[in-house]
Amino acid sequence: MRTSDCYVMDKGYDSGKIHSTIREEIKKDSIIPVRERKRKKIRGKYRKQLNLVFERIKYNQINIVETIFYVVKRKLGETLQAGKFRYQIKEIKIK
């Protein structure tokens, strides 16, 4: 399994379970913005920490990755042309 030094995700992945998996089991940092919810109280140890000290500069680097994915999809297409699974794998590797 490949790991990274820091896991940067968008608000859709903001949950205590994801934070604890990254921080306790993988032993790495997680930067996930806290979602605004109807209730004002933020629960979870890691979610509270991120709400107090959020690294906006590191989080903004996610835009670079998203731009690269967008360009690759635009240039090479989102869909696969190959019909058989074996050839689909080859096409993915080429892309």
N, C-alpha and C positions, 0 to 999 in steps of 0.2 A: 504494500500500500504506500502510495506517495503522500507525503505530508508537506505542509508549508509552515513557515514561521508565524504567519498571521493569516487568519481567515476573515476576509472582508465580504460581507453579504448585505443585501438590501433589507428593508423593513419587513418584508414578507417572511423572513426567517427568524424573526425576533421571538424566541421562546426560551424559557428556562432550560428545557431539555437539551436544546441545541447548544446553548452556552455551556452547560455543565459537561456535555460530551466533549466539546472542543477543549475546554479548560482542564477538566479532571482526567479524562481518559487519554486524550491525545497530548495533553500538556503543552498547548500552544495558546496564543492570544486570539480573541475574536473581537471584531469590530462590526457591530450590527446596530444601527440606530434603533432607539426605543420607539415603538409605535405609540401614537396618541390614542388612548382609549377613553371611553366614557367615564370610567372610574379614574380618579386622579392618582390613587396610590399605586406605586410601581412595586411589583412583587419580584422576588428572586434576588439572590446575592449579586450575581454578575450583571443583571439588568440594572440594578441600583447603581453599581459602580460605573457602568457605561453612561448612565444618565448624568452622573456628576462630572465625569471626565471623558468626553468623547473626542477622539482624535480626528477632527474634520479633515486635516491635510491628508492623512493616510486613507481615509474613506473616499476622498475625492479622486484618488487614483483608480477607483473602479471604473470611472468614465473612460480611461484609456483602454482598458480591457474590453468594455462594451463597444467602443468605437472599432476596435480590431475585429471583433465578431461581426459587426454590422458590415464592414468592408468585405470581409471574406464571404459572407452570405450574398452580398450584392454582386460581387465579381463571379463567384462560382455557383451561385444558386443555392436555395434552401433544400431543394428536393434531390433525390437520387434518381439517376436515369437507369441504372442497372436493375434487372429483374430478379436475378438469382442472388441469394444471400451472400454467397462467396464473392461475387462480383461487387456487391454493395460494400462489403468490407474493404475491398481493394480501392473502390472509388472514394471511400471516406479517408483512407490513408493518403491517397493522392491529393485530395483537397486539403 
